[in-house]
Amino acid sequence: MRAKGIPAEARAEAERLREELNYHVYRYYTLDDPVVSDAEYDEKYRRLSDLEADYPGLVTPDSPTQRVGPPPAAGFAPVSHRGRMLSLDNAFNQDELRAFADRVARGLGGRASTVAYVCELKMDGVAVALTYEEGLLTQGATRGDGETGEDITPNLRTVPAVPLRLLSASPPQLIEVIGEVYMPEASFQNLNKERLEKGEPVFANPRNAAAGSLRQLNPAVTASRSLSMVTFGVAYSTGDIPATHWDELDYLRELGFRLGEHNVRCATIDEAADFCAGWQEKRRELDYEIDGVVVKVDSRTQQAALGATSKSPRWAIAYKFPPEEKTTTVDDILVSVGRTGVLTPVAVMEPVFVGGSTVTHATLHNEDEVRRKDVRVGDTVIVRKAGDVIPEIVKVITDKRSGKERAFKMPGRCPVCNSKVEREEGEAATRCVNIACPAQTFGRIAHFAGRGVMDIDGLGEVTISMLLDRGFIGDVGDIFYVTPEQLYELPGFKEKSVDNLMKAIDAARDRPLWRLLYGLGIRHVGAHMAQVLAKRFPSIDAVSAASEDDLLTVEGVGPNIAESVVFFFDQQENMRVIEKLRRAGVRMADEARTRRKGGPLEGKTFVLTGALVGFTREQASDIIEELGGRVTSSVSKKTDYVLAGAEPGSKLDKAQALGVTVIDEAEFKRLTRT
């Protein structure tokens, strides 16, 4: 509908200016090839701004003037991705890269000569998903856990390399693309300089700066950070996608997206390996951070045939560059205590700039590692950032020892609570035996409240420390009994911050079961295993009642995990905390999946092995269970069927030895009528 009172001439001029300005943004930020001067662009921009000020009805969502429009947000809503944003497996050397190519060849029936690859520099930034409807940007989100991210649309609209409207005259009705937002090196240095001048803490590296910039509640702050983006794939589209990844990239360029400037198509894995080796040497020539090269099978048909694991595609791998190494000295070796009571030696070093950030501490993991590397206080050491993230000491330069260095000895008592420490036979870890140790309590609560767990925004380490010091909380269950009156006693807490934290605590009561399981800090149960357990046992009561044998029937659960889960729920103190959480209204169960009684697979036991093409293993498991069957992790005489995909491994051998029926995907489809 046309707004009343707007002259036709003004409407036509505004439309022309929007098209011209969006085109010039594309030329400048996507192609790095401007065709007008900055002054000419600014003149057009001011004219459009004046027109929109005179006639507010002319303002459209894709207007360049709207890149910073809405007021600060109160938070970030969850967003479900239409296409899963999987992580990538890593290759750390040429042998591992070629091993990836061998797996690809086996997965395609040995046709290695028919496989071409696309190489893209791996930007060190933040993965995002952009959704366009009828060509207009409608949503932008973080990767999150790959299935659910955070809605940061207003912030992504401020990034010039993000098209507000696609260039195509006939775009897909709906398309979701994935890319990486990053901060150029010059922008990073300028930002840290400004923060130093203001007395604010600096960012450790461009990746952290980009992540922090995208999570600003005020889009104007994001707009000031000079972010950019490269796009590297289509996650979902209602339209046709080209048959190769290389052509897919061209398609994205035609839609108006900025691509990596050094992408290349390689006919063989040897060419890809040469490309990786070349950029390993040239990486510092770029004005942005990269930490490797992503190598992808070019053919989408071959990609589909190779499929994916629950975490990563089998048709792509990240070739990670060896981390940079620098020399520094060890000033001290301290011991930290984690949430599980593990004592970890930490080297305190002379500050050294390595891998894009200044390093002052490096973990030494455990007592055995300190002895193996023979790290002493006063030593000159070589330090690097493993995977460009975690600082570690590579080796000691013993030739530089003066004889004054001091050897490290693990303390016999906890440095936090002075309780006895123990080291179980066969384990490298030394643990504090006091379950009430303040360090463990703090660590458990910080883990429970953290992002990706119970997501209690505003309950950070400083606030947790203040609540613990005042006796307001003593375990994770106490979080849900914190009162506004208690928060008002904390320094810096005013009406708005109190209200925000109380709302965040209340929202955490309804997190999925797997997040609660993960948050409880059960040994050996990380985020992925928590999801696996919640899928099979859809309530806390079901998990706590499961025996070790019950747990061992779950795909991916081994003896250590099963023993740890049973041990955790056998402890009265842990059950007391769970009951406290239950009384506080924390969600204790997920909706159980329907299971068809008397279905065609009733009473049948399946084992899945190898790579499936038509299904993921999770989808196949769901089908089996919905039809009354059961999936176990190991083959026995009681197994009815083994569903074998590509590269089935030892489970197939055992099935054949025991005479268990082995079926392929075609037979599985006939059996399940899928």
C-alpha positions as CSV (number, residue, x, y, z in Angstrom):
1,M,0.0,0.0,0.0
2,R,1.3,3.4,-0.9
3,A,1.6,6.0,1.8
4,K,-0.6,9.0,1.3
5,G,0.9,12.4,0.5
6,I,4.2,11.3,-1.1
7,P,4.8,12.9,-4.5
8,A,5.4,10.4,-7.3
9,E,8.7,12.1,-8.1
10,A,10.0,11.7,-4.5
11,R,9.0,8.0,-4.5
12,A,10.8,7.4,-7.8
13,E,13.9,9.2,-6.7
14,A,14.0,7.4,-3.4
15,E,13.7,4.0,-5.1
16,R,16.4,5.0,-7.6
17,L,18.8,6.1,-4.8
18,R,18.2,2.9,-2.8
19,E,19.1,0.8,-5.8
20,E,22.2,2.9,-6.6
21,L,23.4,3.0,-3.0
22,N,22.9,-0.8,-2.4
23,Y,24.8,-1.4,-5.7
24,H,27.7,0.8,-4.6
25,V,27.8,-1.0,-1.2
26,Y,28.0,-4.3,-3.1
27,R,30.8,-2.9,-5.3
28,Y,32.8,-1.5,-2.3
29,Y,32.4,-4.2,0.4
30,T,31.8,-7.3,-1.7
31,L,33.8,-6.8,-4.8
32,D,36.4,-4.4,-3.4
33,D,35.9,-2.5,-6.6
34,P,34.1,0.9,-6.1
35,V,32.9,2.8,-9.2
36,V,32.1,6.1,-7.4
37,S,34.1,8.3,-5.1
38,D,33.3,8.4,-1.4
39,A,32.1,12.0,-1.8
40,E,29.6,11.0,-4.5
41,Y,28.3,8.1,-2.4
42,D,27.9,10.4,0.6
43,E,26.0,12.9,-1.5
44,K,23.5,10.3,-2.6
45,Y,23.2,8.9,0.9
46,R,22.4,12.4,2.3
47,R,19.8,13.0,-0.4
48,L,18.1,9.7,0.4
49,S,18.2,10.5,4.2
50,D,16.6,13.9,3.5
51,L,13.9,12.4,1.4
52,E,13.1,9.8,4.1
53,A,13.1,12.5,6.8
54,D,10.6,14.6,4.7
55,Y,8.5,11.5,3.8
56,P,8.8,8.8,6.5
57,G,6.6,6.5,4.4
58,L,9.5,6.1,2.0
59,V,11.6,4.2,4.5
60,T,12.0,0.5,3.6
61,P,13.8,-2.3,5.4
62,D,16.4,-2.5,2.6
63,S,17.2,1.1,2.7
64,P,20.9,1.8,3.4
65,T,19.9,4.3,6.0
66,Q,18.4,1.5,8.1
67,R,21.6,-0.4,8.8
68,V,21.4,1.0,12.3
69,G,17.8,1.6,13.1
70,P,16.2,-0.1,16.1
71,P,16.9,0.9,19.7
72,P,18.9,-1.4,22.0
73,A,17.4,-4.8,22.5
74,A,16.6,-6.5,25.9
75,G,18.3,-9.8,24.9
76,F,18.6,-12.3,22.1
77,A,15.8,-14.7,21.2
78,P,16.5,-18.3,20.2
79,V,16.4,-19.1,16.4
80,S,16.1,-22.6,14.9
81,H,18.2,-23.1,11.8
82,R,16.5,-24.6,8.8
83,G,19.8,-26.3,7.8
84,R,22.1,-27.7,10.6
85,M,25.3,-25.8,10.9
86,L,27.7,-28.7,11.5
87,S,31.2,-28.3,12.8
88,L,34.2,-29.5,10.9
89,D,36.7,-32.3,11.7
90,N,40.3,-31.1,11.6
91,A,43.5,-32.2,9.8
92,F,46.7,-30.9,11.4
93,N,49.2,-32.1,8.7
94,Q,49.4,-33.3,5.1
95,D,49.1,-36.9,6.1
96,E,45.8,-36.3,7.9
97,L,44.6,-34.3,4.9
98,R,45.4,-37.2,2.6
99,A,43.8,-39.6,5.0
100,F,40.6,-37.5,4.7
101,A,40.8,-37.9,0.9
102,D,41.2,-41.7,1.3
103,R,38.1,-41.8,3.5
104,V,36.2,-39.8,0.8
105,A,37.4,-42.3,-1.9
106,R,36.3,-45.3,0.2
107,G,32.9,-43.7,0.9
108,L,32.4,-43.2,-2.9
109,G,33.4,-46.8,-3.7
110,G,37.0,-46.1,-4.5
111,R,36.5,-43.5,-7.3
112,A,39.2,-41.2,-6.0
113,S,40.1,-39.9,-9.5
114,T,36.6,-38.4,-9.9
115,V,36.8,-36.2,-6.8
116,A,37.5,-32.5,-7.1
117,Y,37.9,-30.2,-4.1
118,V,37.2,-26.5,-3.3
119,C,39.6,-24.8,-0.9
120,E,38.5,-21.7,1.1
121,L,40.6,-19.8,3.6
122,K,39.2,-20.5,7.1
123,M,38.3,-17.1,8.5
124,D,38.9,-16.8,12.3
125,G,35.5,-15.2,13.1
126,V,32.0,-16.0,14.1
127,A,29.7,-18.3,12.1
128,V,26.3,-16.8,11.2
129,A,23.2,-17.8,9.3
130,L,21.2,-15.3,7.2
131,T,17.7,-15.8,6.0
132,Y,16.1,-14.0,3.1
133,E,12.5,-14.1,2.1
134,E,11.5,-12.9,-1.4
135,G,15.0,-11.5,-1.5
136,L,14.8,-9.4,1.6
137,L,16.9,-10.0,4.8
138,T,14.5,-11.1,7.5
139,Q,16.7,-12.8,10.0
140,G,20.3,-13.2,11.1
141,A,21.5,-15.6,13.8
142,T,24.6,-17.0,15.5
143,R,25.6,-20.6,14.9
144,G,24.8,-21.6,18.6
145,D,24.8,-25.3,18.9
146,G,24.3,-25.9,15.2
147,E,20.6,-26.3,15.5
148,T,19.6,-23.3,17.6
149,G,21.3,-19.9,17.6
150,E,20.6,-16.4,18.8
151,D,18.7,-13.8,16.8
152,I,21.1,-10.9,16.1
153,T,19.3,-9.5,13.1
154,P,19.6,-5.8,14.0
155,N,23.4,-6.2,14.6
156,L,24.0,-8.1,11.3
157,R,22.1,-5.4,9.4
158,T,24.9,-3.0,10.4
159,V,27.6,-5.1,8.6
160,P,28.1,-3.6,5.2
161,A,29.0,-6.9,3.6
162,V,25.6,-8.3,4.6
163,P,23.1,-7.6,1.7
164,L,19.9,-6.1,2.9
165,R,18.3,-7.2,-0.3
166,L,19.6,-9.8,-2.8
167,L,20.6,-8.5,-6.3
168,S,18.7,-11.2,-8.2
169,A,15.5,-10.1,-9.9
170,S,14.0,-13.5,-9.2
171,P,15.5,-14.7,-5.9
172,P,14.3,-17.9,-4.1
173,Q,11.2,-17.5,-2.1
174,L,13.3,-18.4,1.0
175,I,17.0,-19.0,1.3
176,E,19.3,-19.5,4.3
177,V,23.0,-18.9,3.7
178,I,25.9,-19.3,6.1
179,G,29.0,-17.2,6.5
180,E,31.7,-15.9,8.8
181,V,31.7,-12.4,10.4
182,Y,35.2,-11.2,11.2
183,M,37.1,-8.1,12.2
184,P,39.9,-6.9,9.9
185,E,43.3,-6.6,11.7
186,A,43.4,-2.8,11.3
187,S,40.0,-2.4,12.8
188,F,41.0,-4.7,15.7
189,Q,44.1,-2.6,16.4
190,N,42.1,0.7,16.3
191,L,39.4,-0.7,18.5
192,N,41.9,-1.8,21.2
193,K,43.7,1.5,21.0
194,E,40.4,3.3,21.6
195,R,39.6,1.0,24.5
196,L,43.0,1.6,26.1
197,E,42.5,5.3,25.9
198,K,39.2,5.0,27.6
199,G,40.6,2.7,30.3
200,E,38.6,-0.2,29.1
201,P,39.9,-3.8,28.8
202,V,41.2,-4.8,25.4
203,F,40.0,-7.8,23.3
204,A,42.4,-10.7,23.2
205,N,42.1,-11.3,19.5
206,P,40.0,-10.3,16.4
207,R,37.8,-13.3,16.8
208,N,36.8,-12.3,20.4
209,A,36.3,-8.8,19.3
210,A,34.0,-9.9,16.5
211,A,32.0,-12.1,18.8
212,G,31.7,-9.4,21.4
213,S,30.6,-6.9,18.8
214,L,27.9,-9.1,17.4
215,R,26.4,-9.7,20.9
216,Q,25.9,-6.0,21.6
217,L,22.4,-5.1,22.7
218,N,22.8,-1.7,21.0
219,P,23.2,-2.2,17.2
220,A,24.9,1.2,17.0
221,V,27.9,-0.2,18.9
222,T,28.1,-3.1,16.4
223,A,28.0,-0.6,13.6
224,S,31.0,1.2,15.0
225,R,33.2,-1.9,15.0
226,S,34.0,-2.1,11.2
227,L,33.0,-5.8,10.8
228,S,33.0,-7.7,7.5
229,M,31.7,-11.0,6.4
230,V,32.4,-13.8,3.8
231,T,29.7,-16.2,2.7
232,F,30.6,-19.9,2.0
233,G,27.4,-21.9,1.5
234,V,23.7,-22.3,1.2
235,A,22.1,-24.1,4.2
236,Y,18.6,-24.2,2.8
237,S,16.7,-22.9,-0.2
238,T,13.3,-23.3,-1.8
239,G,15.0,-22.8,-5.2
240,D,17.5,-24.8,-7.1
241,I,21.1,-24.9,-5.9
242,P,23.9,-25.5,-8.5
243,A,25.3,-29.1,-8.7
244,T,28.8,-28.2,-7.5
245,H,30.0,-26.2,-4.6
246,W,32.2,-24.1,-6.9
247,D,29.2,-23.1,-8.9
248,E,27.3,-22.5,-5.7
249,L,29.8,-19.9,-4.7
250,D,29.3,-18.2,-8.1
251,Y,25.6,-18.3,-7.4
252,L,26.1,-16.6,-4.0
253,R,28.3,-13.9,-5.7
254,E,25.5,-13.2,-8.2
255,L,23.0,-12.8,-5.3
256,G,25.3,-10.1,-3.9
257,F,27.3,-11.9,-1.2
258,R,31.0,-11.4,-0.5
259,L,33.1,-14.5,-0.9
260,G,36.6,-15.3,0.2
261,E,39.0,-13.7,-2.2
262,H,41.4,-16.6,-2.5
263,N,38.9,-19.5,-3.1
264,V,40.2,-22.1,-5.6
265,R,39.0,-25.3,-7.2
266,C,41.5,-28.2,-7.1
267,A,41.3,-31.3,-9.4
268,T,43.1,-33.5,-6.9
269,I,43.9,-33.6,-3.2
270,D,47.6,-33.0,-4.1
271,E,46.6,-29.6,-5.5
272,A,44.6,-28.9,-2.4
273,A,47.5,-29.9,-0.2
274,D,49.8,-27.5,-2.1
275,F,47.2,-24.7,-1.6
276,C,47.1,-25.4,2.1
277,A,50.9,-25.4,2.4
278,G,51.2,-22.1,0.4
279,W,48.8,-20.2,2.6
280,Q,50.4,-21.6,5.8
281,E,53.5,-19.6,4.8
282,K,51.5,-16.5,3.5
283,R,48.9,-16.2,6.2
284,R,50.4,-13.1,7.8
285,E,50.2,-11.3,4.5
286,L,46.5,-10.9,4.9
287,D,44.8,-8.1,6.7
288,Y,42.6,-10.5,8.7
289,E,43.1,-13.6,10.7
290,I,42.9,-17.1,9.3
291,D,43.6,-20.3,11.1
292,G,43.6,-22.8,8.3
293,V,41.9,-23.8,5.0
294,V,38.6,-25.5,4.6
295,V,38.7,-28.3,2.0
296,K,35.4,-29.5,0.5
297,V,34.3,-32.1,-2.0
298,D,33.1,-30.1,-4.9
299,S,30.2,-32.3,-6.2
300,R,27.0,-31.9,-4.2
301,T,26.0,-35.4,-5.4
302,Q,29.1,-36.8,-3.8
303,Q,28.5,-34.7,-0.7
304,A,25.1,-36.3,-0.3
305,A,26.5,-39.8,-0.8
306,L,29.2,-39.2,1.8
307,G,26.7,-37.8,4.3
308,A,27.6,-36.6,7.8
309,T,28.2,-37.8,11.4
310,S,26.1,-36.3,14.2
311,K,28.7,-33.6,14.4
312,S,30.5,-33.1,11.1
313,P,30.1,-33.6,7.3
314,R,32.2,-36.4,5.9
315,W,32.8,-34.3,2.7
316,A,34.7,-31.4,4.3
317,I,37.6,-30.9,6.6
318,A,39.4,-28.0,8.2
319,Y,43.2,-28.1,7.5
320,K,44.5,-26.3,10.6
321,F,47.8,-24.4,10.5
322,P,50.4,-25.3,13.0
323,P,50.2,-22.8,15.8
324,E,52.8,-20.0,16.1
325,E,55.5,-20.5,18.8
326,K,57.4,-18.0,20.8
327,T,59.9,-18.0,23.6
328,T,59.3,-16.7,27.1
329,T,60.2,-17.5,30.8
330,V,58.2,-19.2,33.6
331,D,57.8,-16.9,36.6
332,D,55.8,-19.3,38.7
333,I,53.8,-22.5,38.7
334,L,50.4,-22.2,40.5
335,V,47.7,-24.8,41.1
336,S,44.1,-24.1,40.2
337,V,41.1,-26.2,41.4
338,G,38.3,-27.0,38.9
339,R,34.7,-27.7,39.5
340,T,35.4,-31.5,39.6
341,G,38.1,-31.0,42.2
342,V,41.0,-31.6,39.8
343,L,44.2,-29.8,40.7
344,T,45.8,-28.3,37.6
345,P,49.3,-26.8,37.5
346,V,49.3,-23.5,35.6
347,A,52.5,-21.8,34.4
348,V,52.6,-18.0,35.0
349,M,54.9,-16.6,32.3
350,E,56.4,-13.3,31.1
351,P,53.8,-11.9,28.7
352,V,54.4,-12.9,25.1
353,F,52.4,-12.1,22.0
354,V,51.7,-15.4,20.1
355,G,48.9,-16.5,17.8
356,G,47.2,-13.1,17.7
357,S,47.0,-12.4,21.5
358,T,49.1,-11.8,24.5
359,V,49.7,-15.0,26.6
360,T,50.6,-14.9,30.3
361,H,49.4,-18.3,31.5
362,A,49.6,-21.9,30.1
363,T,48.1,-25.1,31.5
364,L,50.5,-27.9,32.4
365,H,47.5,-30.3,32.7
366,N,48.7,-32.5,35.5
367,E,51.7,-33.6,37.6
368,D,52.9,-36.2,35.1
369,E,52.9,-33.6,32.3
370,V,55.1,-31.3,34.4
371,R,57.5,-34.1,35.0
372,R,57.5,-35.3,31.4
373,K,58.3,-31.8,30.1
374,D,60.5,-31.0,33.2
375,V,59.1,-27.5,33.5
376,R,60.6,-25.6,36.4
377,V,60.1,-22.1,37.8
378,G,62.6,-19.8,36.0
379,D,62.9,-21.9,32.9
380,T,63.0,-20.5,29.4
381,V,60.3,-22.2,27.4
382,I,58.7,-22.3,24.0
383,V,55.0,-21.6,24.2
384,R,52.3,-21.9,21.5
385,K,48.6,-21.7,21.2
386,A,47.2,-25.2,20.4
387,G,44.7,-24.8,17.6
388,D,45.4,-21.1,17.9
389,V,43.3,-21.1,21.1
390,I,44.7,-22.8,24.2
391,P,48.2,-21.7,25.3
392,E,50.6,-24.6,26.0
393,I,54.3,-25.0,26.8
394,V,55.9,-27.1,24.0
395,K,59.4,-27.6,25.5
396,V,61.9,-26.3,27.9
397,I,65.2,-24.8,26.5
398,T,67.4,-26.6,29.0
399,D,70.6,-25.0,27.5
400,K,69.5,-21.7,29.1
401,R,69.2,-23.0,32.6
402,S,71.3,-21.3,35.2
403,G,70.9,-23.8,38.0
404,K,68.6,-21.5,40.0
405,E,65.4,-23.0,38.6
406,R,62.9,-24.6,41.0
407,A,61.2,-27.9,40.4
408,F,57.5,-28.2,40.8
409,K,55.8,-30.5,43.4
410,M,52.1,-31.1,43.6
411,P,50.8,-30.0,47.0
412,G,49.6,-32.6,49.4
413,R,46.6,-30.4,50.3
414,C,44.1,-28.4,48.4
415,P,45.4,-24.8,47.9
416,V,41.9,-23.5,48.3
417,C,40.4,-25.4,51.3
418,N,43.5,-27.1,52.7
419,S,41.8,-30.5,52.5
420,K,43.6,-33.7,51.6
421,V,44.2,-34.4,48.0
422,E,44.2,-37.9,46.4
423,R,45.3,-39.4,43.1
424,E,43.5,-42.6,42.1
425,E,45.5,-45.5,40.8
426,G,45.7,-45.4,37.0
427,E,44.6,-41.7,36.8
428,A,46.8,-38.7,36.0
429,A,44.5,-36.3,37.9
430,T,45.0,-35.3,41.5
431,R,41.7,-34.3,43.2
432,C,40.6,-32.4,46.2
433,V,38.4,-34.9,48.2
434,N,36.3,-32.1,49.9
435,I,33.0,-31.9,48.0
436,A,32.3,-28.6,49.8
437,C,35.6,-27.1,48.6
438,P,34.8,-23.4,47.7
439,A,36.7,-23.7,44.4
440,Q,34.6,-26.7,43.3
441,T,31.4,-25.0,44.4
442,F,32.2,-21.9,42.5
443,G,33.2,-23.9,39.4
444,R,30.1,-26.0,39.4
445,I,27.8,-23.0,39.8
446,A,29.7,-21.0,37.1
447,H,29.4,-24.1,34.7
448,F,25.7,-24.6,35.5
449,A,24.9,-20.9,34.8
450,G,27.1,-20.6,31.7
451,R,26.2,-20.1,28.1
452,G,25.3,-23.3,26.3
453,V,24.3,-24.8,29.6
454,M,21.5,-23.2,31.6
455,D,22.2,-19.8,30.0
456,I,21.5,-17.6,33.1
457,D,22.5,-14.3,31.6
458,G,23.9,-11.9,34.2
459,L,25.0,-14.6,36.6
460,G,28.7,-14.3,35.8
461,E,31.7,-15.1,37.9
462,V,31.8,-11.9,39.8
463,T,28.1,-12.1,40.8
464,I,28.5,-15.8,41.8
465,S,31.5,-14.9,44.0
466,M,29.5,-12.2,45.8
467,L,26.5,-14.5,46.3
468,L,28.8,-17.2,47.7
469,D,30.6,-14.8,50.0
470,R,27.4,-13.7,51.5
471,G,26.0,-17.2,51.9
472,F,23.1,-16.6,49.6
473,I,23.9,-19.7,47.6
474,G,25.9,-22.9,48.3
475,D,25.0,-25.1,45.3
476,V,23.3,-24.9,41.9
477,G,19.9,-25.5,43.4
478,D,20.1,-22.3,45.5
479,I,20.2,-20.2,42.4
480,F,16.5,-20.5,42.0
481,Y,15.8,-19.3,45.5
482,V,17.8,-16.1,45.2
483,T,15.5,-13.1,46.0
484,P,15.5,-9.5,44.7
485,E,16.2,-8.3,48.2
486,Q,19.5,-10.3,48.3
487,L,20.5,-9.0,44.9
488,Y,20.0,-5.4,46.0
489,E,22.6,-6.0,48.6
490,L,25.3,-6.7,45.9
491,P,27.4,-3.8,44.7
492,G,26.3,-2.4,41.4
493,F,22.9,-4.0,41.4
494,K,20.1,-1.6,40.7
495,E,16.4,-2.1,39.8
496,K,17.0,-3.0,36.1
497,S,19.9,-5.4,36.7
498,V,18.0,-7.1,39.5
499,D,15.0,-7.5,37.3
500,N,17.0,-8.8,34.4
501,L,18.8,-11.4,36.5
502,M,15.5,-12.6,38.2
503,K,14.0,-13.0,34.7
504,A,17.0,-14.9,33.5
505,I,16.8,-17.2,36.5
506,D,13.1,-17.8,35.9
507,A,13.7,-18.5,32.2
508,A,16.3,-21.2,33.1
509,R,13.6,-23.2,34.8
510,D,12.4,-24.4,31.4
511,R,15.6,-25.4,29.7
512,P,15.6,-28.8,27.9
513,L,16.5,-31.9,30.0
514,W,19.9,-32.3,28.3
515,R,21.0,-28.8,29.4
516,L,20.1,-29.7,33.0
517,L,22.1,-33.0,32.8
518,Y,25.0,-31.2,31.3
519,G,24.8,-28.5,34.0
520,L,24.9,-30.9,36.9
521,G,28.5,-31.6,36.0
522,I,28.4,-35.4,35.9
523,R,31.9,-36.6,35.1
524,H,32.4,-37.6,31.5
525,V,29.0,-36.2,30.5
526,G,29.6,-33.2,28.1
527,A,27.0,-31.4,26.0
528,H,26.8,-34.2,23.3
529,M,26.6,-37.1,25.8
530,A,23.9,-35.2,27.8
531,Q,21.8,-35.0,24.6
532,V,22.3,-38.7,23.9
533,L,21.2,-39.6,27.4
534,A,18.2,-37.3,27.4
535,K,17.1,-38.8,24.1
536,R,17.0,-42.3,25.5
537,F,16.0,-41.4,29.1
538,P,13.5,-38.5,28.8
539,S,13.5,-37.5,32.5
540,I,15.8,-37.1,35.4
541,D,14.0,-39.9,37.2
542,A,14.6,-42.2,34.2
543,V,18.3,-41.3,34.1
544,S,18.8,-41.7,37.8
545,A,17.1,-45.1,37.8
546,A,19.1,-46.5,34.9
547,S,21.6,-49.2,35.8
548,E,25.1,-49.5,34.2
549,D,23.7,-52.2,31.9
550,D,20.8,-50.0,30.9
551,L,23.2,-47.2,30.1
552,L,25.6,-49.4,28.1
553,T,22.8,-50.2,25.6
554,V,22.9,-46.5,24.5
555,E,25.0,-45.8,21.4
556,G,28.2,-44.0,22.4
557,V,28.0,-44.8,26.2
558,G,31.0,-46.8,27.4
559,P,31.8,-48.3,30.8
560,N,33.4,-45.1,32.2
561,I,30.4,-43.0,31.4
562,A,27.9,-45.6,32.6
563,E,29.8,-46.0,35.9
564,S,30.1,-42.2,36.4
565,V,26.4,-41.6,35.8
566,V,25.4,-44.3,38.2
567,F,27.9,-43.1,40.8
568,F,26.6,-39.5,40.5
569,F,23.0,-40.4,41.2
570,D,24.0,-42.7,44.0
571,Q,25.3,-39.7,46.0
572,Q,22.7,-38.4,48.5
573,E,24.1,-34.9,48.3
574,N,23.5,-34.8,44.5
575,M,20.0,-36.1,44.9
576,R,19.3,-33.5,47.5
577,V,20.3,-30.8,45.0
578,I,18.1,-32.4,42.3
579,E,15.1,-32.4,44.7
580,K,15.9,-28.7,45.5
581,L,15.8,-28.0,41.7
582,R,12.6,-30.0,41.4
583,R,10.9,-27.9,44.2
584,A,12.0,-24.7,42.5
585,G,10.1,-25.7,39.3
586,V,13.1,-26.6,37.2
587,R,12.0,-28.8,34.3
588,M,12.9,-32.4,35.0
589,A,11.6,-34.2,31.8
590,D,11.2,-33.8,28.1
591,E,8.2,-35.0,26.2
592,A,8.6,-38.7,25.6
593,R,8.7,-39.9,22.0
594,T,5.7,-42.0,20.9
595,R,6.5,-45.7,20.6
596,R,4.2,-47.8,18.6
597,K,3.2,-50.9,20.5
598,G,2.8,-53.9,18.3
599,G,4.7,-52.2,15.6
600,P,6.5,-54.2,12.9
601,L,9.8,-54.0,14.9
602,E,8.3,-54.8,18.3
603,G,10.9,-56.7,20.4
604,K,13.6,-56.5,17.7
605,T,17.1,-55.3,18.6
606,F,19.3,-53.4,16.1
607,V,22.9,-52.3,16.0
608,L,23.9,-49.6,13.6
609,T,27.4,-49.4,12.1
610,G,29.1,-47.6,9.3
611,A,28.1,-44.5,7.3
612,L,24.5,-44.3,6.2
613,V,23.5,-42.3,3.1
614,G,19.7,-42.1,3.2
615,F,19.5,-41.5,6.9
616,T,21.6,-40.2,9.7
617,R,22.1,-42.7,12.5
618,E,20.0,-40.7,14.7
619,Q,17.1,-40.7,12.2
620,A,17.4,-44.5,11.7
621,S,17.4,-44.9,15.5
622,D,14.2,-42.8,15.8
623,I,12.5,-44.9,13.1
624,I,13.4,-48.1,14.9
625,E,12.2,-47.0,18.2
626,E,9.0,-45.4,16.9
627,L,8.2,-48.8,15.3
628,G,8.7,-50.7,18.6
629,G,12.3,-51.7,18.2
630,R,15.4,-51.0,20.3
631,V,18.9,-49.8,19.3
632,T,22.0,-51.0,21.2
633,S,25.6,-50.2,20.9
634,S,27.2,-53.7,20.8
635,V,26.5,-56.9,18.8
636,S,25.5,-60.0,20.8
637,K,23.6,-63.2,20.2
638,K,20.5,-61.3,21.2
639,T,20.9,-58.8,18.4
640,D,18.3,-59.3,15.6
641,Y,19.7,-57.1,12.9
642,V,22.9,-55.2,12.1
643,L,22.2,-52.2,9.8
644,A,25.5,-51.7,8.0
645,G,26.5,-48.7,6.0
646,A,29.9,-47.8,4.4
647,E,33.0,-48.6,6.4
648,P,31.1,-50.8,9.0
649,G,34.2,-51.8,11.0
650,S,34.4,-54.6,13.6
651,K,30.7,-54.7,14.5
652,L,30.0,-56.3,11.0
653,D,32.7,-58.9,11.6
654,K,31.2,-59.8,15.0
655,A,27.7,-60.0,13.5
656,Q,28.9,-62.4,10.8
657,A,30.7,-64.5,13.3
658,L,27.6,-64.8,15.5
659,G,25.3,-65.4,12.5
660,V,23.3,-62.2,13.1
661,T,21.3,-60.9,10.2
662,V,23.0,-58.1,8.4
663,I,20.9,-55.7,6.3
664,D,21.7,-52.7,4.1
665,E,19.7,-49.5,3.8
666,A,17.5,-50.8,1.0
667,E,16.5,-53.8,3.2
668,F,16.0,-51.5,6.1
669,K,13.6,-49.3,4.1
670,R,11.6,-52.4,3.1
671,L,11.6,-53.6,6.7
672,T,10.4,-50.3,8.1
673,R,8.3,-49.2,5.0
674,T,10.2,-45.9,4.9
